[in-house]
Amino acid sequence: MMYFHIASILVLLVDAVTVEASAPPETQIINGYDCPVSDVVVVDYNCDEGYPHFDPEGVVCANDGQPDEGYCSYDISPYACAYCRSSKKSIKGLDCPISDVVVVDDHGCDQGDPHFDPEGVVCANDGQPDEAYCSYDISPTSCAYCSKNICHKTCDYNPCTPEAIAAGKFFFEHCEKYKYRQCDAFGIHNRYETPHIPCYGYGANNPNHSCTHKTDDTSRLYFSTMIKNAFSLLFLVVTLVVVQATNKCTKTCDNNPCTPEAIAAGKFFFEHCKKRKYLQCDAFGQCFTKKCPKGTVWKQEFGTCVEKKCGMCRNACKFKDVDAGNYYRKHCKFDSMYQVCDDYGGCEEKGCPSDAPWDNVKKECVHF
């Protein structure tokens, strides 16, 4: 009897080990990276490692250049073409899940001649919620944006449906706490802004459907704020009228600089009145307004967008200095450091040894 019990225990242990060994994997390899099984999306079964195809692991097999680009993934099956739903692509320097990538134009960007569009430059819907950027992590010509960063509680997404109006729902939240959305009886959608009065708990959590203060003295603060804002608004309007009348921007595509003479001379890039923008011509004389990536400004003398800062200092690299072979500049704060410019207006911070401060005349670290 004792031998029978021992044998039974051994059988149970063997079964447990077998079950553990045969448990399905938690991840599978796609394009060289582990992907959770729940995020694996098989697009097709068109891959073959054998004759006559010899498709290698990780080769693109579907949706070339798209966010859902598929790869031969033999860890899944001998013929699987798949992608990972949880993978990310870089858009304007930020990671965006593949499921949130929206390609506005498959051929909206070009790093090569004659466009030279840099990574992250605005390529569609300038200033709109769905502003798109050149995103070469997606494909060599992709213009895309990340939908997860878009606010859907705006005038672009009208909540004033017939059902909402019939139910007496005229007020809705906005993404920004100082704003709300209001419908009229005809389903017209308007946006209103409350002057410095945050709508704490506005919407479902606030049965009064109104903006509220965190303080008790609501009326006094409201009217004092209204008076201050009225004077501020009047001053702003007068200032804007004067500025626009005396300082109208002429460096825009309305005054197209893309003349036949400029094109013939190879001049395709021109300044804009705003530092982050520039004008770009194509070979047919068309003019386009472009925007530099965040943290950079357009430098006409270098013909490119350059970083505004150089480490702890501002970027003070000048074309006339670089053109004359003077690539080195004194650091703005420390004698033990210096700046190095490159041919394209770029700047890098460098350090000297502790016993050899920078000599701006000799353009080198000098030992005592």
N, C-alpha and C positions, 0 to 999 in steps of 0.2 A: 504493500500500500504506500509506504514512504517513497519508494522508487517512482511510483505512479505520479505522486504530487510533484516531485522534483522534475520529472519529464514534462509535466503540464506547464510548470513555471518557465522552463527553458523554451517551450513552444511559444508561449506568450511573449517572451523577450525577443525571440527571433521575428515574430510578427510585427512587434513595435518598431524594431530596427528597419524592417522591410518597408513599413508604411512611411517612416521618416525619410528613408533613402529615395522613395518614389514620389515624395511630395513635389508639386509643381514649383518651378523657379519663381522667385519674386520679381526678377528683372530679366530682360533679354537685350542682347547687344544690337544696336542700330547705328551704323556709321561710326563704329568705334566707341560708342558711349552706352552705358547701362540705362535702360528705359524701363520704368515700372510696367509690369504686364498689363495693368489696367489702362495705361496710356498708349499701348501699341496699337497702331492703325495699319492694317494690311490693305494696301491700295490694289495690288494685283499679284498674280502668281506667274510672272513673266521672266524670272531670273533663272539662269542655268549655269552652273560651274563647269559642266561637261561640254563635250564636243557637240555641235560646232560653235557654240556661243562663247564659252569660257568667260562668263561674266564674273569679275572679281567681287569680293565682299566690299560693300560700301559704295559701289558705283551707282550713279543716278539712273533710276529705272522708270520714273514717272514724275510728272509735274515739274519739269526742269525750270529752275529759277523762281518757283513759287514758294510761298510759306510752307505748303504741305508737300515739299519735294520728297520723293520716295527713294529709298536706297535698297540694294540687294542685301538681304539680312538672313543669312543661312542659319543663324542661331534660332530663328523662329521656325523655318521649314526649308527644305531643299530648293524651293522656288519662290520664296516670299519677297515681295517688294513692299516696303513699309516705311513709315515715319513715326516719330515719337510726339504724341500730342502735347507733352509737357516740356518739350524742347523750347529754347528761346532764341530769338534773333535780336541783334542790336539795331535800334532805331534812335538816331540822334544821341548816341552814346549811352542809352539806357536799354536794359534787357526787356524784351516783350515776348510773352508766351506766343507760340505759333498760332494758337486758336484766336488770338487778339490782333494778329497782323492783318492789315488791310492794304493791299497793293492798289494804289490809285491809277498808276500808269506803269505798265511793264517796260516801257521804253522812254521814261520821262527824264532819265539822268544819263550822263556820259562823262566818265573821267578823262576820256581821251580828246584828241584834237577833233573839232575846233572848240568844244564846249568847256572842257576841264572843270566839270561840276564837282566841288569837294564833298566829302562825306558830311551829312547833316545839314546841307543847304536846303532852304525851302524850295520845293519844286511844284507844289500845287496847293490851292485853297489858302493862299496867304492870309493870315490873320483870322481864319475861320476855326471853329472847334475841331474840324477834321484836317487841320494844316498838315501837309505831308512833307517828307524830307527824303533826300537821296540816301538810300540805305543799301550799301553794297554788300552787307552781310547776307542779304536776301538773294540778290542777283546783281550782275554787273551793270544793270540799267534800271533797277527798281526805284520807284517813287512811292513811299508807303508811310502809314501812320499806325499807331497802336491804339486800338479801340478802347482798351481798358482805361485810358487816360481821358476819355471824352465824358464830359458832363451831359447827362441826358435830361436833366431837369432845367431846360432852357426853352426859349421861344422857338428853337428849331424843332422841338418835339412837343407839339401842341396837345395839351391834355383836355382841351375844351371840346370833347366829343358830344354828340347828341345825347348819349346816355348820361354823361356827367351833368349837362345842363338840365335834363329832365329830372335828375335826382337832386337838383339844387346845389351842385358842387361848383362853386365859382372861384375858389382860391386853392392854390397848390404851392408846394415848396419849390424853392430854387436851390441850386447847389451852394450858393453863397448865402451866409446867414443873414446878411443885410438886405436881401432881395426876396421877392415872392412873385408868383404869377397869378394874374387875375383874368377871368373870362367875362365876356358880356353875354347877353341873351342870344346873340347870333353866332356864338362860338368863336368870336374873335379873341385872340390871345395877346395879352399885353404883359410887359414886365415893368414892375415898379420897384423903386429903391427907397428904403426908409432912411432918412438922414441920421446916421450914427445911432440908430436904435436897433440892436440885434433882435431878430425874431427867435428868442429862446423858446424851444419846444414848439415851434410853429408846426401846424398840420395836425396829424392824427393824435399827437399827445397834448394838443392845446385845443380844448373844446370851443374856445372863443374865436378861433381862427384869426388871430391878430398878433401884432408884434408886441412883445412885453419887455419890460426892464427887469434887471436883477435888483433894482432899488425900489423903494416905495414911493419916492417923490417923482412920479412919472411925468405929470403935467408940467411942472416947473422946468425939468430937464429938457422935455420935448420942445417947449416954446423957446427957451433960451438957445437951444441948438438950432432951431429953425431960423431965428434971427441971425445968428452967426453965419449959417450957411447961405442965407440970402445975400448978405454983404460979400461973402467970399465968392459966390457965384457971379455977382455983378462985376466984381473986380476982375475975375477970370475972363468973363466975356469981353470986357473992354480991352484987356491985355491981348487976348487972342485976335481981336479985330485989328488992333494997332500992329501987332507982329505980322499978321498975314498981309496987311496992306503995305508994309514997308520991307518985308523980307520974304517975298514969295520965292519958292524953290524953282529954279529953272533947270536943275540937273535931273531931269526925269525923261521917261520915254516919250512924253508929250513934245519934248524938243529933241527928237531923235538924232543922236550923234552918229548913227550908223550910216554915214554918207558913203557913196562910191569911193571917194578919195581915202576915207578912213579904212575901208575894207581892203582897198588896193595896197595900203601901207601896212596892213597886218594889225591894225588897231581894233581889237574886239572888246575891250573892257574900258569902262569909264566910271568916274566918280558919281555918287548920288549925294543929295544934300544930307541924308542921314548916314551916320558913320557905319552902321551895320549893313547898309545896302550898297549895291553897285549895279551898274548897267552892263548888260552883255549883248553883243551883236552876234547874229549868225552870218553865214556867207552870203545871204540874200538881202542883207540890210535890215532885217527885222530886229527890233529892240525888246529886251526882256529885263524886268526888274528882279534881281536876285538878293538873297539875304545871307549874310555870313553866319556861321554857327555861333551859338551863345559863347560869350567870353572872348570873341574876336571882333576886329573891325577891318574895314577895307582900307588898304594902303595903295593909292594909285601908282606911286613910284615903283613899288614892288609888283604891282599887278596881281595881288592876291590878298586873301584875308589873313591877318596876323594876330597873334595873341596880344591882348591889351597889357597883360602883366608878364614880368620876367622874374619868377620866384617872388621875392619880397618887394621888388621894385616894379615900376611901370616899364613897359618895353620902349626904350628910347633909341632903338636901332634906326638909323637914317640911311637912305639909299646913297646919298653923296659920300658918306663915310665908307660904306661897304664897297661902293664902286671904286673908291681910292685905295682899297685894301686894308682899311682900318676896321678890323672886326672886334676889337676889344674896347670895353667901356668900364669906367669906375663904378663900383657898387654904391648904391644909394645910402647904405647904412654902415657897412663894416669894411675896415681897411684890409681885412684878411680874405676878402672875397672880390670877385669881378664878374663881368658879364661878357658873353661871347655871342656875337651876332652871326647869322648865316646869310647866304646870298638871297634868301627869299623873305627877309625881314623877321625870321624866327630868332629867338633869344634863349640862351641857357645860362644858368647861374653856376659859377665855379668857385672853388676855394683854394687858398694858398696854404702852404705849410705854416705851422704856428710861429716859426721863427723867420718867416719870409713874407712880409706884407706886400700888397700889390703896389707897384709903382706905375702910375698912369702915364708918365712921360716915356719910360722905357717899355711900357706895355708888357710887363712881366713881373713875377714874384721875385723880390730881391732879398737875399740873405744879408743879415747884418755883418 
